[in-house]
Amino acid sequence: MTQGMTKAAAAERLNASEAFVQRMIDKGRLVPDEAGLLDPQRVDDLAQLLERLRENGVGTVIGLIDEELGPEDNA
């Protein structure tokens, strides 16, 4: 059985904040198990996608949008 990752470990792997990891959980991109741990393969898949986006400059735009909008509202 594969050991899950904490939000902190996922944030480190994604080179992002824990708030970003939480947004990915809220959006269903990452799904914690019953212990609250994340699937390392899903985190790695997301990390690879983010790396490709950053290489193409999309990460800069996403970062600026996150800074401008702040934490996501669920309203």
DSSP file (Angstrom, degrees, kcal/mol; ACC not computed):
  #  RESIDUE AA STRUCTURE BP1 BP2  ACC     N-H-->O    O-->H-N    N-H-->O    O-->H-N    TCO  KAPPA ALPHA  PHI   PSI    X-CA   Y-CA   Z-CA
    1    1 A M              0   0    0      0, 0.0     2,-0.3     0, 0.0     0, 0.0   0.000 360.0 360.0 360.0 134.4    0.0    0.0    0.0
    2    2 A T        -     0   0    0      1,-0.1     2,-0.3     0, 0.0     0, 0.0  -0.586 360.0-122.2 -80.0 135.7    1.3    3.4   -0.9
    3    3 A Q        -     0   0    0     -2,-0.3    -1,-0.1     1,-0.1    35,-0.0  -0.577  28.4-124.3 -78.0 138.3    1.7    5.9    1.9
    4    4 A G        -     0   0    0     -2,-0.3     2,-0.4    35,-0.1    35,-0.2  -0.236  18.4-119.5 -78.3 169.4   -0.2    9.2    1.5
    5    5 A M  B     -A   38   0A   0     33,-2.8    33,-3.2     1,-0.0     2,-0.1  -0.848  17.7-125.9-110.2 144.8    1.1   12.7    1.5
    6    6 A T     >  -     0   0    0     -2,-0.4     4,-2.4    31,-0.2     5,-0.2  -0.355  32.0-107.0 -75.4 166.5    0.3   15.5    3.9
    7    7 A K  H  > S+     0   0    0      1,-0.2     4,-2.7     2,-0.2     5,-0.2   0.893 122.4  53.5 -61.3 -38.9   -0.9   18.9    2.6
    8    8 A A  H  > S+     0   0    0      2,-0.2     4,-2.1     1,-0.2    -1,-0.2   0.918 110.1  46.0 -63.3 -43.9    2.5   20.3    3.6
    9    9 A A  H  > S+     0   0    0      2,-0.2     4,-2.3     1,-0.2    -1,-0.2   0.891 113.2  50.2 -66.2 -39.1    4.4   17.6    1.7
   10   10 A A  H  X S+     0   0    0     -4,-2.4     4,-2.5     2,-0.2    -2,-0.2   0.914 108.8  52.0 -64.7 -42.1    2.1   18.1   -1.3
   11   11 A A  H  X>S+     0   0    0     -4,-2.7     5,-2.5     1,-0.2     4,-0.7   0.909 110.1  49.1 -60.4 -41.9    2.7   21.8   -1.3
   12   12 A E  H ><5S+     0   0    0     -4,-2.1     3,-0.8     1,-0.2    -1,-0.2   0.929 112.2  47.5 -63.3 -44.8    6.4   21.3   -1.2
   13   13 A R  H 3<5S+     0   0    0     -4,-2.3    -2,-0.2     1,-0.2    -1,-0.2   0.870 115.4  45.7 -63.7 -36.6    6.2   18.8   -4.2
   14   14 A L  H 3<5S-     0   0    0     -4,-2.5    -1,-0.2    -5,-0.2    -2,-0.2   0.535 105.7-128.3 -83.2  -6.5    4.0   21.3   -6.1
   15   15 A N  T <<5S+     0   0    0     -3,-0.8     2,-0.3    -4,-0.7    -3,-0.2   0.945  74.9 107.2  54.7  48.6    6.2   24.2   -5.3
   16   16 A A  S   <S-     0   0    0     -5,-2.5    -1,-0.2    -6,-0.1     2,-0.1  -0.823  74.8 -83.4-143.9 177.4    3.1   26.0   -4.0
   17   17 A S     >  -     0   0    0     -2,-0.3     4,-1.7    -3,-0.1     3,-0.1  -0.434  34.3-115.8 -85.0 162.6    1.4   27.0   -0.8
   18   18 A E  H  > S+     0   0    0      1,-0.2     4,-2.5     2,-0.2     5,-0.1   0.810 118.2  61.6 -65.6 -28.6   -0.8   24.8    1.4
   19   19 A A  H  > S+     0   0    0      2,-0.2     4,-2.2     1,-0.2    -1,-0.2   0.886 102.4  50.5 -63.3 -38.1   -3.7   27.2    0.5
   20   20 A F  H  > S+     0   0    0      2,-0.2     4,-2.2     1,-0.2    -2,-0.2   0.921 109.1  50.8 -64.3 -43.4   -3.2   26.2   -3.2
   21   21 A V  H  X S+     0   0    0     -4,-1.7     4,-2.0     1,-0.2    -2,-0.2   0.919 109.2  51.4 -59.6 -43.0   -3.3   22.5   -2.2
   22   22 A Q  H  X S+     0   0    0     -4,-2.5     4,-3.0     1,-0.2    -1,-0.2   0.898 107.6  52.2 -62.3 -39.8   -6.5   23.2   -0.3
   23   23 A R  H  X S+     0   0    0     -4,-2.2     4,-2.0     1,-0.2    -1,-0.2   0.896 108.1  51.4 -62.1 -38.9   -8.0   24.9   -3.4
   24   24 A M  H  <>S+     0   0    0     -4,-2.2     5,-2.0     2,-0.2     6,-1.6   0.856 111.6  47.6 -65.9 -33.9   -7.1   21.8   -5.4
   25   25 A I  H ><5S+     0   0    0     -4,-2.0     3,-1.4     4,-0.2    -2,-0.2   0.935 110.5  51.2 -68.1 -47.3   -8.9   19.7   -2.8
   26   26 A D  H 3<5S+     0   0    0     -4,-3.0    -2,-0.2     1,-0.3    -1,-0.2   0.836 111.7  47.9 -59.5 -33.4  -11.9   22.0   -2.8
   27   27 A K  T 3<5S-     0   0    0     -4,-2.0    -1,-0.3    -5,-0.2    -2,-0.2   0.507 116.0-115.3 -86.5  -4.9  -12.1   21.7   -6.6
   28   28 A G  T < 5S+     0   0    0     -3,-1.4    -3,-0.2     2,-0.3    -2,-0.1   0.526  84.4 119.1  84.9   5.1  -11.7   17.9   -6.5
   29   29 A R  S   <S+     0   0    0     -5,-2.0     2,-0.4    -6,-0.2    -4,-0.2   0.860  83.9  29.5 -71.3 -35.0   -8.4   17.8   -8.3
   30   30 A L  S    S-     0   0    0     -6,-1.6    -2,-0.3    -9,-0.2    -1,-0.2  -0.981  76.1-162.3-122.4 138.8   -6.9   16.2   -5.2
   31   31 A V        -     0   0    0     -2,-0.4     8,-0.4    -3,-0.1    11,-0.1  -0.958  11.5-141.7-126.6 114.9   -8.9   14.0   -2.9
   32   32 A P        -     0   0    0      0, 0.0     6,-0.2     0, 0.0   -26,-0.0  -0.391  19.0-125.5 -71.2 150.7   -7.7   13.2    0.6
   33   33 A D    >   -     0   0    0      4,-2.9     3,-2.1    -2,-0.1     5,-0.0  -0.141  43.9 -78.8 -80.7-173.6   -8.3    9.7    2.0
   34   34 A E  T 3  S+     0   0    0      1,-0.3    -1,-0.1     2,-0.1     0, 0.0   0.733 134.8  52.1 -62.8 -22.1  -10.1    9.0    5.2
   35   35 A A  T 3  S-     0   0    0      2,-0.1    -1,-0.3     0, 0.0     3,-0.1   0.430 121.0-108.3 -91.1  -1.2   -6.9    9.9    7.1
   36   36 A G  S <  S+     0   0    0     -3,-2.1     2,-0.2     1,-0.3   -29,-0.2   0.579  75.7 135.0  85.7  10.1   -6.7   13.2    5.3
   37   37 A L        -     0   0    0    -31,-0.1    -4,-2.9   -30,-0.0     2,-0.3  -0.630  49.1-128.7 -95.6 153.1   -3.6   12.1    3.2
   38   38 A L  B     -A    5   0A   0    -33,-3.2   -33,-2.8    -2,-0.2    -8,-0.0  -0.737  25.0-103.9-103.7 147.8   -3.2   12.7   -0.5
   39   39 A D     >  -     0   0    0     -8,-0.4     4,-2.2    -2,-0.3     3,-0.3  -0.559  25.6-146.6 -69.0 117.4   -2.4   10.2   -3.2
   40   40 A P  H  > S+     0   0    0      0, 0.0     4,-2.6     0, 0.0    -1,-0.2   0.828  97.1  55.3 -57.5 -33.3    1.3   10.8   -4.1
   41   41 A Q  H  > S+     0   0    0      2,-0.2     4,-2.6     1,-0.2     5,-0.2   0.913 108.2  47.4 -67.4 -41.8    0.7    9.8   -7.7
   42   42 A R  H  > S+     0   0    0     -3,-0.3     4,-2.3     2,-0.2    -1,-0.2   0.905 112.9  49.5 -64.4 -40.9   -2.1   12.3   -8.1
   43   43 A V  H  X S+     0   0    0     -4,-2.2     4,-2.6     2,-0.2    -2,-0.2   0.923 111.7  48.8 -62.7 -43.6    0.2   15.0   -6.5
   44   44 A D  H  X S+     0   0    0     -4,-2.6     4,-2.4     2,-0.2    -2,-0.2   0.902 109.7  51.6 -64.2 -41.0    3.0   14.0   -8.9
   45   45 A D  H  X S+     0   0    0     -4,-2.6     4,-1.9     1,-0.2    -1,-0.2   0.923 112.4  46.1 -60.4 -44.0    0.7   14.2  -11.9
   46   46 A L  H  X S+     0   0    0     -4,-2.3     4,-2.7     1,-0.2    -2,-0.2   0.889 110.2  54.2 -65.6 -39.2   -0.4   17.7  -10.8
   47   47 A A  H  X S+     0   0    0     -4,-2.6     4,-2.4     1,-0.2    -2,-0.2   0.905 108.0  49.6 -61.2 -42.2    3.2   18.7  -10.2
   48   48 A Q  H  X S+     0   0    0     -4,-2.4     4,-2.1     2,-0.2    -1,-0.2   0.902 111.1  49.3 -64.5 -40.6    4.1   17.7  -13.7
   49   49 A L  H  X S+     0   0    0     -4,-1.9     4,-2.4     2,-0.2    -2,-0.2   0.935 112.0  48.1 -63.1 -46.3    1.2   19.6  -15.2
   50   50 A L  H  X S+     0   0    0     -4,-2.7     4,-2.8     1,-0.2    -2,-0.2   0.883 109.3  53.6 -62.5 -38.4    2.2   22.7  -13.2
   51   51 A E  H  X S+     0   0    0     -4,-2.4     4,-2.3     2,-0.2    -1,-0.2   0.916 109.5  48.1 -62.4 -42.9    5.8   22.4  -14.2
   52   52 A R  H  X S+     0   0    0     -4,-2.1     4,-1.2     2,-0.2    -2,-0.2   0.909 112.9  48.4 -64.0 -41.1    4.8   22.3  -17.9
   53   53 A L  H  <>S+     0   0    0     -4,-2.4     5,-2.0     1,-0.2     6,-0.8   0.918 111.6  49.2 -64.7 -42.8    2.5   25.4  -17.4
   54   54 A R  H ><5S+     0   0    0     -4,-2.8     3,-1.7     4,-0.2    -2,-0.2   0.895 106.8  55.7 -63.9 -39.3    5.3   27.3  -15.6
   55   55 A E  H 3<5S+     0   0    0     -4,-2.3    -1,-0.2     1,-0.3    -2,-0.2   0.821 109.4  47.7 -61.4 -30.1    7.8   26.4  -18.4
   56   56 A N  T 3<5S-     0   0    0     -4,-1.2    -1,-0.3    -3,-0.3    -2,-0.2   0.294 120.1-108.6 -95.5   9.1    5.3   28.0  -20.8
   57   57 A G  T X>5S+     0   0    0     -3,-1.7     4,-1.0    -4,-0.1     3,-0.5   0.395  90.0 115.0  84.2  -4.5    4.8   31.1  -18.7
   58   58 A V  H 3>< +     0   0    0     -5,-2.0     4,-2.5     1,-0.2    -4,-0.2   0.830  66.8  65.6 -69.4 -31.1    1.3   30.3  -17.7
   59   59 A G  H 3> S+     0   0    0     -6,-0.8     4,-2.7     1,-0.2    -1,-0.2   0.845  96.7  55.8 -59.5 -35.0    2.4   29.9  -14.1
   60   60 A T  H <> S+     0   0    0     -3,-0.5     4,-2.3    -7,-0.2    -1,-0.2   0.924 109.3  45.8 -63.4 -45.0    3.2   33.6  -13.9
   61   61 A V  H  X S+     0   0    0     -4,-1.0     4,-2.4     2,-0.2    -2,-0.2   0.929 113.5  49.1 -64.3 -45.8   -0.4   34.5  -15.0
   62   62 A I  H  X S+     0   0    0     -4,-2.5     4,-2.5     1,-0.2    -2,-0.2   0.909 111.1  50.7 -61.1 -42.8   -1.9   32.1  -12.6
   63   63 A G  H  X S+     0   0    0     -4,-2.7     4,-2.3     1,-0.2    -1,-0.2   0.902 110.0  49.3 -61.7 -42.4    0.2   33.4   -9.8
   64   64 A L  H  X S+     0   0    0     -4,-2.3     4,-2.3     2,-0.2    -1,-0.2   0.894 110.9  49.8 -65.0 -40.0   -0.8   37.0  -10.6
   65   65 A I  H  X S+     0   0    0     -4,-2.4     4,-2.9     2,-0.2     5,-0.3   0.930 110.5  50.1 -64.2 -44.8   -4.5   36.0  -10.6
   66   66 A D  H  X S+     0   0    0     -4,-2.5     4,-2.2     1,-0.2    -2,-0.2   0.905 111.8  48.5 -59.8 -42.0   -4.1   34.3   -7.3
   67   67 A E  H  < S+     0   0    0     -4,-2.3    -1,-0.2     2,-0.2    -2,-0.2   0.906 114.8  45.2 -64.2 -41.6   -2.5   37.3   -5.8
   68   68 A E  H  < S+     0   0    0     -4,-2.3    -2,-0.2     1,-0.2    -1,-0.2   0.908 120.6  37.4 -70.2 -42.8   -5.1   39.7   -7.1
   69   69 A L  H  < S-     0   0    0     -4,-2.9    -2,-0.2     1,-0.2    -1,-0.2   0.766  92.1-162.6 -83.4 -25.9   -8.1   37.5   -6.1
   70   70 A G     <  +     0   0    0     -4,-2.2    -1,-0.2    -5,-0.3     3,-0.1  -0.328  53.1   1.4  72.7-161.7   -6.8   36.3   -2.8
   71   71 A P  S    S-     0   0    0      0, 0.0     2,-0.1     0, 0.0   -51,-0.0  -0.252  89.9 -99.1 -60.2 145.4   -8.4   33.2   -1.1
   72   72 A E        -     0   0    0      1,-0.1     2,-0.4     2,-0.0    -2,-0.0  -0.423  31.9-139.0 -69.0 135.2  -11.2   31.6   -3.1
   73   73 A D        -     0   0    0     -2,-0.1    -1,-0.1     1,-0.1    -3,-0.0  -0.776   7.1-158.9 -91.4 138.5  -14.7   32.6   -2.0
   74   74 A N              0   0    0     -2,-0.4    -1,-0.1     1,-0.2    -2,-0.0   0.263 360.0 360.0 -96.5  10.7  -17.2   29.8   -1.9
   75   75 A A              0   0    0      0, 0.0    -1,-0.2     0, 0.0    -2,-0.0   0.472 360.0 360.0 -79.7 360.0  -20.1   32.3   -2.1
